[in-house]
Amino acid sequence: RFFYDAVVRPNMTLLATIVQRGVDRGEFRDVDVAAAVHVWMAPLVMKAIWAHSMQPCCPPEDVVEPDRYLRTHVDFVLRALAKRPPR
C-alpha cells in the first residue's frame, strides 16, 4: 500500500494530467484518460516484472535494454495519442 500511495498513484496522476492537458489543448485525440494511463503504465510494469523473473533465463540477444524499451514505448504512446487528420 505504501508503494502504491508513494509511487504508483502520484505517477498515474501525473500521466493523467499530461494526457488530459494534451486532449484539452487539441494536441492529443480524445481518449478515456483513466484507461489510457493504465495502458501507458502496464508495459512498464511488465518490463520490471520481466527483468526480475524471465530475463535472467534469457539469452543476451533476447534482452531489450531499458532505455531502448522506454524510447520505443514512449514512441508508441505518443503515436497512439496523436490526433488523426480528418478523412
C-alpha atoms as one frame of an Amber mdcrd trajectory, in Angstrom:
protein
   0.000   0.000   0.000   2.873   2.354   0.768   4.394   1.815  -2.711   1.016
   2.452  -4.328   0.455   5.647  -2.330   4.021   6.958  -2.647   4.918   5.914
  -6.199   2.137   4.436  -8.318  -0.669   6.877  -7.552   1.406  10.067  -7.998
   2.748   8.772 -11.313  -0.715   7.833 -12.527  -1.975  11.281 -11.545   0.911
  12.936 -13.404   0.312  10.878 -16.550  -3.429  11.561 -16.394  -2.689  15.286
 -16.149  -0.378  15.097 -19.173  -2.932  13.209 -21.259  -5.861  15.405 -20.226
  -3.899  18.586 -20.909  -2.953  17.267 -24.353  -6.584  16.436 -25.100  -7.777
  19.838 -23.838  -5.216  21.648 -25.999  -6.085  19.624 -29.059  -2.606  18.051
 -29.162  -3.966  14.556 -28.416  -7.115  12.910 -29.663  -9.994  12.433 -27.244
  -9.398   9.273 -25.193 -10.577   7.649 -21.986  -7.855   9.218 -19.837  -8.017
   6.719 -16.945  -7.819   3.753 -19.317  -5.050   5.420 -21.335  -2.954   5.814
 -18.188  -3.311   2.109 -17.410  -2.371   1.224 -20.996   0.642   3.559 -20.697
   1.798   2.042 -17.386   1.132  -1.666 -17.974   4.099  -2.332 -20.310   6.421
  -0.554 -17.866   5.233  -2.729 -15.004   5.597  -5.809 -17.191   9.168  -4.817
 -18.109  10.038  -4.549 -14.410   8.476  -7.930 -13.635  10.185  -9.497 -16.648
  13.592  -8.077 -15.630  13.411  -9.907 -12.300  11.802 -13.142 -13.450  12.274
 -14.265 -17.061  15.169 -12.078 -18.197  17.832 -13.858 -16.109  16.944 -17.017
 -18.048  17.006 -15.365 -21.485  19.971 -15.422 -23.843  21.597 -11.960 -24.148
  20.292 -11.427 -27.688  16.713 -11.596 -26.372  17.199  -8.877 -23.754  15.973
  -5.388 -24.674  17.793  -2.781 -22.626  15.563  -0.487 -20.525  16.480   2.739
 -22.370  15.673   1.200 -25.752  12.446  -0.276 -24.401  11.391   3.048 -22.879
  12.133   5.047 -26.059  10.076   2.612 -28.103   7.231   2.580 -25.588   7.043
   6.391 -25.452   7.018   6.485 -29.263   4.096   4.022 -29.300   2.168   6.001
 -26.663   2.626   9.319 -28.442   1.581   7.835 -31.771  -1.497   6.295 -30.144
  -2.482   9.650 -28.659  -1.769  11.661 -31.817  -4.678  13.384 -33.472  -5.547
  11.775 -36.744  -6.092  14.039 -39.724  -9.696  14.190 -40.935 -10.509  11.845
 -43.812
